[in-house]
Amino acid sequence: MLAYIGDDPEREGLKETPKRIIKSWGKLFSGYNQKPESVLKTFTEGSCDEMVILKNIEFYSTCEHHFLPFFGTISIGYLPNKRVLGISKLARLVEIYSRRLQIQEKLVAQIADSLMEHLHPLGVMVVCKAKHMCICARGVEKNQAEMITSALRGAFNKPEVRQEFLQFVQNV
């Protein structure tokens, strides 16, 4: 890579760069070494019948098309069905899927589908807002552009449930 872009891989400042890149990939792509079920332990005690939301979960990911970062926040809501999760588990689930080569549309779908499969809630909604370096630093070079995606499952397909979630994540 270094030679391809026109630099000297033997230059002092670059000699250790390949090793540093490989080491950083350990963190950047650590989601491949984790399975969602490993963090999605559920509880019946303390279960509720109302919407559970964790909003503004920060994440960092890498675009599978350009190998450039994208980052932002994800908000997750679910309607329990006699079982709940420890709230940190939602953030851990985001880490598992965001720390892989990704596209934002697939990221929200994977989170929603995983929750439906392992938690069996009445419904799930995931909303992601992110900045993509592939649109900021190359191509059209639009630095203020943000992409918003969502995934709705179950009861969240009802407009009133969707609206309640959106009011919570936007106004609270």
Phi, psi and chi 1 to 4 in degrees:
 res  aa     phi    psi   chi1   chi2   chi3   chi4
   1 MET       -  -43.6  -73.2 -173.3  -35.9      -
   2 LEU   -64.0  -43.3  -64.1  171.5      -      -
   3 ALA   -66.8  -37.8      -      -      -      -
   4 TYR   -60.8  -40.8  178.1   79.5      -      -
   5 ILE   -79.0   -6.1   64.0  171.8      -      -
   6 GLY   104.1   11.9      -      -      -      -
   7 ASP  -104.3  170.6 -145.9  -37.0      -      -
   8 ASP   -98.0  109.4  176.2    7.6      -      -
   9 PRO   -62.0  -16.9  -16.5   25.4      -      -
  10 GLU   -91.5   -4.2  -63.3  -57.0  -43.6      -
  11 ARG   -61.8  144.3 -176.6  167.0   60.9   81.1
  12 GLU   -50.7  -47.9 -179.3 -177.2    9.4      -
  13 GLY   -68.9  -13.3      -      -      -      -
  14 LEU  -110.7   -9.4  -64.1  179.6      -      -
  15 LYS   -56.4  -39.5  -80.5 -173.1  176.9 -177.2
  16 GLU   -94.4   -1.9  -60.0  -63.4  -43.0      -
  17 THR   -59.2  -45.4  -63.7      -      -      -
  18 PRO   -56.4  -40.3  -28.3   37.7      -      -
  19 LYS   -65.9  -40.6  -70.6  178.5 -173.5  171.6
  20 ARG   -65.4  -37.5  -73.1 -170.6  -67.4  -92.9
  21 ILE   -63.5  -48.4  -70.6  171.5      -      -
  22 ILE   -59.1  -43.2  -64.3  -63.3      -      -
  23 LYS   -62.9  -42.4 -176.0  177.0  178.5 -176.2
  24 SER   -66.0  -31.1   75.3      -      -      -
  25 TRP   -63.1  -27.1  -76.1   -3.8      -      -
  26 GLY   -56.7  -40.7      -      -      -      -
  27 LYS   -82.8  -48.0  174.5   64.1  176.7  178.6
  28 LEU   -58.7  -31.6  -65.6  173.6      -      -
  29 PHE  -119.6   28.2  -55.1  114.0      -      -
  30 SER   -67.4  -14.5   60.3      -      -      -
  31 GLY   -65.6  -22.9      -      -      -      -
  32 TYR   -68.9  -21.9  -71.4  112.2      -      -
  33 ASN   -92.3    4.6  -60.6  -36.2      -      -
  34 GLN  -125.6  147.8  -61.3  175.0  -67.2      -
  35 LYS  -112.6  137.8  -62.5 -166.7  179.6  -50.7
  36 PRO   -53.6  -40.4  -23.9   32.1      -      -
  37 GLU   -62.4  -20.0   55.5  -88.9   18.4      -
  38 SER   -70.3  -20.5   70.6      -      -      -
  39 VAL  -113.9   -6.3  -59.8      -      -      -
  40 LEU   -98.2   51.3  -68.3  178.6      -      -
  41 LYS   -72.4  129.5 -177.1  174.4 -168.1 -108.0
  42 THR  -108.1  161.7   63.1      -      -      -
  43 PHE  -132.5  140.9  -56.9   92.5      -      -
  44 THR   -93.3  -31.8   54.6      -      -      -
  45 GLU   -68.2  131.5 -174.3  177.6  -33.0      -
  46 GLY    85.1    6.1      -      -      -      -
  47 SER   -64.3  153.5 -176.5      -      -      -
  48 CYS  -134.9  172.3   65.1      -      -      -
  49 ASP  -107.4    4.2  -63.5  -33.4      -      -
  50 GLU  -106.6  165.2  -58.1  -60.5  -35.0      -
  51 MET   -61.8  136.8 -165.7  177.1  -62.5      -
  52 VAL  -113.5  129.0  175.6      -      -      -
  53 ILE  -133.8  136.6  -62.6  171.0      -      -
  54 LEU  -122.9  118.5 -175.8   60.4      -      -
  55 LYS  -113.2  159.7   73.5  179.6 -146.4  173.0
  56 ASN    58.4   45.3  -63.6  -29.2      -      -
  57 ILE   -78.0  115.9  -55.4  163.4      -      -
  58 GLU   -70.7  144.0  -61.3  165.6   -6.1      -
  59 PHE  -148.0  158.9   78.6   92.9      -      -
  60 TYR  -133.2  134.9  -59.0   89.2      -      -
  61 SER  -142.5  177.7 -165.7      -      -      -
  62 THR  -127.8  127.1  -56.2      -      -      -
  63 CYS   -65.2  126.4  169.3      -      -      -
  64 GLU   -73.8  -14.8   67.8 -178.1   34.5      -
  65 HIS   -86.6  -35.7  -63.2  146.4      -      -
  66 HIS  -121.8   -5.2  -58.3  101.4      -      -
  67 PHE    59.4   34.8 -133.2   86.3      -      -
  68 LEU  -116.5  155.8  -70.0  171.0      -      -
  69 PRO   -70.3  150.2   -6.6   15.0      -      -
  70 PHE  -136.6  149.3   69.1   97.7      -      -
  71 PHE  -155.3  157.4   55.6   92.9      -      -
  72 GLY   170.8 -141.9      -      -      -      -
  73 THR  -132.4  152.2   59.9      -      -      -
  74 ILE  -127.3  135.9  -66.8  177.0      -      -
  75 SER  -117.1  135.4  -63.8      -      -      -
  76 ILE  -126.3  134.4  -57.3  170.9      -      -
  77 GLY  -130.7  147.2      -      -      -      -
  78 TYR  -146.0  154.8   71.1   92.7      -      -
  79 LEU  -105.1  110.2  -75.6  168.4      -      -
  80 PRO   -60.4  151.1  -21.6   32.7      -      -
  81 ASN  -128.1   70.5 -175.7   13.4      -      -
  82 LYS    72.6    2.4  -60.5 -177.1  176.6  123.4
  83 ARG  -141.5  144.9  -61.4 -169.8  -52.7  176.7
  84 VAL  -129.4  167.3  -66.7      -      -      -
  85 LEU  -109.8  154.8  -73.4  169.0      -      -
  86 GLY   -64.1  134.1      -      -      -      -
  87 ILE   -60.5  -31.9 -159.8   71.1      -      -
  88 SER   -65.3  -20.6   69.1      -      -      -
  89 LYS   -65.8  -29.8  -54.9  -47.7 -176.8 -152.9
  90 LEU   -65.3  -43.3  -65.6  172.7      -      -
  91 ALA   -65.6  -38.5      -      -      -      -
  92 ARG   -65.4  -36.9  -67.9 -174.1 -168.3  -76.5
  93 LEU   -64.4  -40.3 -173.7   61.9      -      -
  94 VAL   -59.6  -43.2  167.9      -      -      -
  95 GLU   -61.1  -42.5  -80.5  -66.8  -62.1      -
  96 ILE   -58.6  -48.1  -72.1  171.9      -      -
  97 TYR   -82.1  -30.5  -74.4  115.6      -      -
  98 SER   -76.7  -23.8   65.5      -      -      -
  99 ARG   -89.1   45.4  -65.0  -61.4 -175.8  163.0
 100 ARG  -140.5  163.8  -60.8  175.2  179.8 -170.8
 101 LEU   -61.6  131.8  -71.3  174.1      -      -
 102 GLN  -145.2  164.4  -88.3  -63.0    4.2      -
 103 ILE  -123.8  150.5   61.8  169.8      -      -
 104 GLN   -62.8  -37.7 -172.6  172.7  -32.0      -
 105 GLU   -62.0  -40.2  -61.1   90.3  -24.8      -
 106 LYS   -72.6  -35.4 -175.7  170.6   73.1  173.3
 107 LEU   -57.7  -50.7  174.9   59.8      -      -
 108 VAL   -66.5  -36.9  -66.5      -      -      -
 109 ALA   -65.9  -41.7      -      -      -      -
 110 GLN   -63.9  -41.1  -72.5  174.3  -36.7      -
 111 ILE   -63.8  -48.7  -67.1  166.9      -      -
 112 ALA   -62.3  -45.6      -      -      -      -
 113 ASP   -65.1  -38.4  -69.0  -19.1      -      -
 114 SER   -64.4  -42.3 -173.0      -      -      -
 115 LEU   -65.0  -41.8  -73.5  169.6      -      -
 116 MET   -61.7  -41.9  -69.4  -60.9  -70.6      -
 117 GLU   -69.7  -41.7  178.3 -177.1  -12.8      -
 118 HIS   -98.3  -28.5  -62.1  -72.6      -      -
 119 LEU   -98.1  -26.7 -178.1   58.1      -      -
 120 HIS    55.1   48.1  -53.9  -70.4      -      -
 121 PRO   -76.2  173.9   32.3  -36.6      -      -
 122 LEU   -73.2  -22.3  -59.9  174.3      -      -
 123 GLY  -177.7  162.4      -      -      -      -
 124 VAL  -141.5  145.0  169.9      -      -      -
 125 MET  -136.9  134.2 -174.2  164.3  175.7      -
 126 VAL  -127.2  128.0 -179.8      -      -      -
 127 VAL  -124.6  133.2  173.8      -      -      -
 128 CYS  -126.4  133.8  176.9      -      -      -
 129 LYS  -123.6  124.5 -178.0  168.1   88.1  169.7
 130 ALA  -146.0  153.9      -      -      -      -
 131 LYS  -104.0  135.2  -69.9 -174.8   77.6   81.0
 132 HIS  -113.0  123.4  -68.5 -110.3      -      -
 133 MET   -66.7  -21.5  -65.3  -48.6  -64.5      -
 134 CYS   -69.6  -20.5   54.2      -      -      -
 135 ILE  -100.8  -21.7 -164.5  171.1      -      -
 136 CYS   -84.7  -44.5  -65.7      -      -      -
 137 ALA  -100.2   -9.2      -      -      -      -
 138 ARG  -147.1 -177.5   55.8  160.0  -61.5  -79.4
 139 GLY    60.5 -121.6      -      -      -      -
 140 VAL   -79.7  -10.8  -64.0      -      -      -
 141 GLU    50.9   59.4  -62.9 -178.1    9.6      -
 142 LYS  -109.1   95.8  -59.7  -59.1  177.3 -156.5
 143 ASN   -71.4  -23.1  -65.6  -43.3      -      -
 144 GLN   -94.6   -5.4  -62.2  -55.2  -51.4      -
 145 ALA   -67.5  133.1      -      -      -      -
 146 GLU  -126.9  140.0  -67.0  178.6  -42.6      -
 147 MET  -102.5  136.0 -175.7  170.6  170.7      -
 148 ILE  -121.8  128.8  -60.5  172.5      -      -
 149 THR  -132.2  158.8   54.5      -      -      -
 150 SER  -144.2  158.4   64.2      -      -      -
 151 ALA  -135.3  127.1      -      -      -      -
 152 LEU  -119.6  134.9  -67.7   79.6      -      -
 153 ARG  -135.1  147.8  -55.5  -69.7 -174.5  -93.7
 154 GLY    59.9 -131.9      -      -      -      -
 155 ALA   -59.2  -20.8      -      -      -      -
 156 PHE   -72.7   -7.3  -77.6   86.5      -      -
 157 ASN   -76.3  -12.2  -75.4  -62.3      -      -
 158 LYS   -78.8  127.7  -64.1  177.6 -177.5  174.3
 159 PRO   -53.4  -38.4  -24.2   32.2      -      -
 160 GLU   -70.6  -33.9   62.7  -85.5   12.2      -
 161 VAL   -72.0  -44.8  178.3      -      -      -
 162 ARG   -57.3  -44.9 -179.7 -178.1  -39.9  134.9
 163 GLN   -64.4  -39.9 -171.6   58.4   39.0      -
 164 GLU   -60.2  -46.3  179.9 -178.3  -12.1      -
 165 PHE   -59.6  -48.7  171.4   82.2      -      -
 166 LEU   -62.3  -36.0  -69.2  172.4      -      -
 167 GLN   -64.6  -42.6  -76.6  178.8  -40.5      -
 168 PHE   -63.1  -46.6  -81.2  130.2      -      -
 169 VAL   -76.6  -20.5  -61.6      -      -      -
 170 GLN   -93.0  -30.5  -67.7  171.4   -2.5      -
 171 ASN  -112.3  -17.7  -62.3  -32.4      -      -
 172 VAL   -91.7      -  176.6      -      -      -
